[in-house]
Amino acid sequence: MRQPTLALAAMSLMALAPLAGCGEEPRSAAQRHLDAAIHTVSQAQYGFVPEGEDMPLADYRLQTLEQAVSDLQQVIDQGTREQQIAAQSMLADIHAAAARAHRREAGDQFAALSKRSGSVLSHLAAYERAHGRVARLDRDRALLREQINEEIREQRTRHEQLQSRREQLQEEREDLQARQDALQEDVDTAQARARQLRDQAFVAEGDEQYDLEEEAAQLLLEGEKQAIEAEQLGIQIDLVQTDLTLTEQQLASIDKLVEDLQAQVEEVQTQTQQMTDRRAEAEADRTEALDVLRNEYEQLTQAYQSAVRSRFEDARQRAGQATDQVGQTPDRTAQLARRVEQSQILADQIAAIGSLGQVLQVVVDRVEQVQPEQARAFSNSLAELIEQQYRLMEQAEQTLDAARTAADELAGSGGDTGAFAQQQQARLDAHRERIRNADLDG
């Protein structure tokens, strides 16, 4: 996990440090908390985990940043207006970093659900095969062979459709990967150049040193923006890969089903044993297959609620705190960036629900086709998921509208601010389109 660059915010606080007065106690207290926050943030920028800390570097950095929150809050409560603005900006950065960490965790957990989703679809196929055997034993055997052949034709048609879908997903994944690789290359270039400039600044003096440090900081900031965009592409790649995995598993299930059906055709032609006994065995197999399917289905929905939904909720909470904090500063560009990040988290969660909901919908539809009386046990979880998505889509609509208004106001500013606003407009349009495509009730 990459660490958000807080160097510029820290530099702003350092520049404000002399503003704290020595003769007034509130300002002196604010200064002490300001110094402590700067020191803590500087520690978080280390490229290594200190000895004695047993945790990944990314976790250490985020945990260290969290330690600066109480000091920054003291600055906000006691400091001058200039100090308050800088502290609010830094606090917003910390909340945003935590939001991105929770969003990445949610994406990782959702990607891990693909195996469980595949298991559900595999057990669905097993249930359908078991039901098919019961149904075929209930039919007139004179018609049975043609009915099986018709089902084979239908499954092959489904296979062709899913194969086309797989090709589309593979192309989408490759395109996203290429974009992510290009961004990562830009990040590496910016970081390398920043290191060169800092080395030059180390031996420079006066204005030249300041200019080199400032240029290095700008390069790091630009690199971090690109790194965040690359991470967002990574989450999209994970979602596409999840869809691709599920599609491939469905293709494999169809292959298995067709193989089973072809064996059934041969069985119809040659089977001579008692139909009554075979019917009882088939019924027992179907009951067992349905029980296993129901258990796997429930485990999948429970895993989403406990492992994915909870992390998305944490991400949305911290992103909201980031937006609230930066909203108390005059930095309209930062305010826009935070709103766009909020919409990104909402779009990711809505898309995840859409992907999971498609799997649940397949189960509900196909169980209802063969045993309508059993479908209710599955449909309740799907209805709950659709309701969750609906509430999130309402929230996303408000967030997107507010962000779009902010972007439109800045887009005409010209220069870097106007260009940045136009980039955010494009991102917001992409988020809105993802949400529209993920709508389970659409």
HUSULLIN-V912127 format. One record per residue. N is the residue number from 0. RES is the residue in three letters. D_CENTER is the distance of its C-alpha to the mean C-alpha in whole Angstrom. Layout:
((N/RES/D_CENTER) (N/RES/D_CENTER))
This chain:
((0/MET/14) (1/ARG/16) (2/GLN/17) (3/PRO/17) (4/THR/21) (5/LEU/23) (6/ALA/26) (7/LEU/27) (8/ALA/27) (9/ALA/29) (10/MET/31) (11/SER/32) (12/LEU/32) (13/MET/35) (14/ALA/37) (15/LEU/37) (16/ALA/38) (17/PRO/42) (18/LEU/42) (19/ALA/42) (20/GLY/46) (21/CYS/48) (22/GLY/50) (23/GLU/48) (24/GLU/46) (25/PRO/43) (26/ARG/42) (27/SER/43) (28/ALA/41) (29/ALA/38) (30/GLN/39) (31/ARG/39) (32/HIS/35) (33/LEU/34) (34/ASP/36) (35/ALA/34) (36/ALA/30) (37/ILE/31) (38/HIS/32) (39/THR/29) (40/VAL/27) (41/SER/29) (42/GLN/28) (43/ALA/25) (44/GLN/25) (45/TYR/27) (46/GLY/26) (47/PHE/27) (48/VAL/27) (49/PRO/30) (50/GLU/33) (51/GLY/32) (52/GLU/29) (53/ASP/27) (54/MET/23) (55/PRO/21) (56/LEU/21) (57/ALA/18) (58/ASP/18) (59/TYR/22) (60/ARG/21) (61/LEU/19) (62/GLN/21) (63/THR/24) (64/LEU/23) (65/GLU/22) (66/GLN/26) (67/ALA/27) (68/VAL/26) (69/SER/29) (70/ASP/31) (71/LEU/29) (72/GLN/30) (73/GLN/33) (74/VAL/34) (75/ILE/32) (76/ASP/35) (77/GLN/38) (78/GLY/37) (79/THR/39) (80/ARG/37) (81/GLU/36) (82/GLN/35) (83/GLN/33) (84/ILE/31) (85/ALA/30) (86/ALA/29) (87/GLN/27) (88/SER/25) (89/MET/24) (90/LEU/23) (91/ALA/21) (92/ASP/19) (93/ILE/19) (94/HIS/17) (95/ALA/15) (96/ALA/15) (97/ALA/14) (98/ALA/11) (99/ARG/9) (100/ALA/10) (101/HIS/9) (102/ARG/6) (103/ARG/6) (104/GLU/8) (105/ALA/6) (106/GLY/4) (107/ASP/8) (108/GLN/9) (109/PHE/8) (110/ALA/9) (111/ALA/12) (112/LEU/13) (113/SER/14) (114/LYS/17) (115/ARG/18) (116/SER/17) (117/GLY/19) (118/SER/22) (119/VAL/22) (120/LEU/23) (121/SER/25) (122/HIS/27) (123/LEU/27) (124/ALA/29) (125/ALA/31) (126/TYR/32) (127/GLU/32) (128/ARG/35) (129/ALA/37) (130/HIS/37) (131/GLY/38) (132/ARG/41) (133/VAL/42) (134/ALA/42) (135/ARG/44) (136/LEU/47) (137/ASP/47) (138/ARG/48) (139/ASP/51) (140/ARG/51) (141/ALA/53) (142/LEU/50) (143/LEU/47) (144/ARG/47) (145/GLU/47) (146/GLN/44) (147/ILE/42) (148/ASN/43) (149/GLU/41) (150/GLU/38) (151/ILE/38) (152/ARG/38) (153/GLU/35) (154/GLN/33) (155/ARG/34) (156/THR/33) (157/ARG/29) (158/HIS/29) (159/GLU/30) (160/GLN/27) (161/LEU/24) (162/GLN/26) (163/SER/25) (164/ARG/22) (165/ARG/21) (166/GLU/23) (167/GLN/21) (168/LEU/17) (169/GLN/19) (170/GLU/20) (171/GLU/17) (172/ARG/15) (173/GLU/18) (174/ASP/18) (175/LEU/15) (176/GLN/16) (177/ALA/19) (178/ARG/17) (179/GLN/15) (180/ASP/19) (181/ALA/21) (182/LEU/19) (183/GLN/19) (184/GLU/23) (185/ASP/23) (186/VAL/21) (187/ASP/24) (188/THR/27) (189/ALA/26) (190/GLN/26) (191/ALA/29) (192/ARG/31) (193/ALA/30) (194/ARG/32) (195/GLN/35) (196/LEU/35) (197/ARG/35) (198/ASP/37) (199/GLN/40) (200/ALA/39) (201/PHE/40) (202/VAL/44) (203/ALA/44) (204/GLU/46) (205/GLY/46) (206/ASP/44) (207/GLU/43) (208/GLN/41) (209/TYR/39) (210/ASP/38) (211/LEU/37) (212/GLU/35) (213/GLU/33) (214/GLU/33) (215/ALA/31) (216/ALA/29) (217/GLN/28) (218/LEU/27) (219/LEU/25) (220/LEU/23) (221/GLU/23) (222/GLY/21) (223/GLU/19) (224/LYS/18) (225/GLN/17) (226/ALA/16) (227/ILE/13) (228/GLU/13) (229/ALA/13) (230/GLU/10) (231/GLN/8) (232/LEU/10) (233/GLY/9) (234/ILE/5) (235/GLN/7) (236/ILE/10) (237/ASP/8) (238/LEU/8) (239/VAL/11) (240/GLN/12) (241/THR/12) (242/ASP/14) (243/LEU/16) (244/THR/17) (245/LEU/17) (246/THR/20) (247/GLU/22) (248/GLN/22) (249/GLN/23) (250/LEU/26) (251/ALA/27) (252/SER/28) (253/ILE/30) (254/ASP/31) (255/LYS/32) (256/LEU/33) (257/VAL/36) (258/GLU/37) (259/ASP/38) (260/LEU/39) (261/GLN/41) (262/ALA/43) (263/GLN/43) (264/VAL/46) (265/GLU/48) (266/GLU/48) (267/VAL/49) (268/GLN/52) (269/THR/53) (270/GLN/52) (271/THR/55) (272/GLN/54) (273/GLN/55) (274/MET/52) (275/THR/52) (276/ASP/51) (277/ARG/48) (278/ARG/47) (279/ALA/47) (280/GLU/45) (281/ALA/42) (282/GLU/42) (283/ALA/41) (284/ASP/39) (285/ARG/37) (286/THR/37) (287/GLU/36) (288/ALA/33) (289/LEU/32) (290/ASP/32) (291/VAL/29) (292/LEU/27) (293/ARG/27) (294/ASN/26) (295/GLU/23) (296/TYR/22) (297/GLU/22) (298/GLN/21) (299/LEU/18) (300/THR/17) (301/GLN/18) (302/ALA/16) (303/TYR/13) (304/GLN/14) (305/SER/15) (306/ALA/12) (307/VAL/9) (308/ARG/11) (309/SER/12) (310/ARG/10) (311/PHE/8) (312/GLU/12) (313/ASP/12) (314/ALA/10) (315/ARG/11) (316/GLN/15) (317/ARG/15) (318/ALA/14) (319/GLY/17) (320/GLN/19) (321/ALA/18) (322/THR/19) (323/ASP/22) (324/GLN/23) (325/VAL/23) (326/GLY/25) (327/GLN/28) (328/THR/28) (329/PRO/30) (330/ASP/27) (331/ARG/26) (332/THR/24) (333/ALA/22) (334/GLN/22) (335/LEU/20) (336/ALA/18) (337/ARG/16) (338/ARG/16) (339/VAL/14) (340/GLU/12) (341/GLN/12) (342/SER/12) (343/GLN/8) (344/ILE/7) (345/LEU/9) (346/ALA/8) (347/ASP/4) (348/GLN/6) (349/ILE/9) (350/ALA/8) (351/ALA/7) (352/ILE/10) (353/GLY/12) (354/SER/12) (355/LEU/13) (356/GLY/15) (357/GLN/17) (358/VAL/18) (359/LEU/19) (360/GLN/21) (361/VAL/23) (362/VAL/24) (363/VAL/25) (364/ASP/27) (365/ARG/29) (366/VAL/30) (367/GLU/31) (368/GLN/33) (369/VAL/35) (370/GLN/35) (371/PRO/35) (372/GLU/36) (373/GLN/33) (374/ALA/30) (375/ARG/30) (376/ALA/29) (377/PHE/26) (378/SER/25) (379/ASN/25) (380/SER/21) (381/LEU/20) (382/ALA/22) (383/GLU/20) (384/LEU/17) (385/ILE/18) (386/GLU/19) (387/GLN/16) (388/GLN/14) (389/TYR/18) (390/ARG/18) (391/LEU/14) (392/MET/15) (393/GLU/18) (394/GLN/17) (395/ALA/15) (396/GLU/18) (397/GLN/20) (398/THR/17) (399/LEU/17) (400/ASP/21) (401/ALA/22) (402/ALA/20) (403/ARG/21) (404/THR/25) (405/ALA/24) (406/ALA/23) (407/ASP/26) (408/GLU/28) (409/LEU/28) (410/ALA/28) (411/GLY/31) (412/SER/32) (413/GLY/32) (414/GLY/32) (415/ASP/29) (416/THR/28) (417/GLY/28) (418/ALA/26) (419/PHE/23) (420/ALA/23) (421/GLN/24) (422/GLN/20) (423/GLN/18) (424/GLN/20) (425/ALA/19) (426/ARG/15) (427/LEU/16) (428/ASP/17) (429/ALA/15) (430/HIS/12) (431/ARG/15) (432/GLU/16) (433/ARG/12) (434/ILE/13) (435/ARG/16) (436/ASN/15) (437/ALA/13) (438/ASP/16) (439/LEU/18) (440/ASP/21) (441/GLY/21))
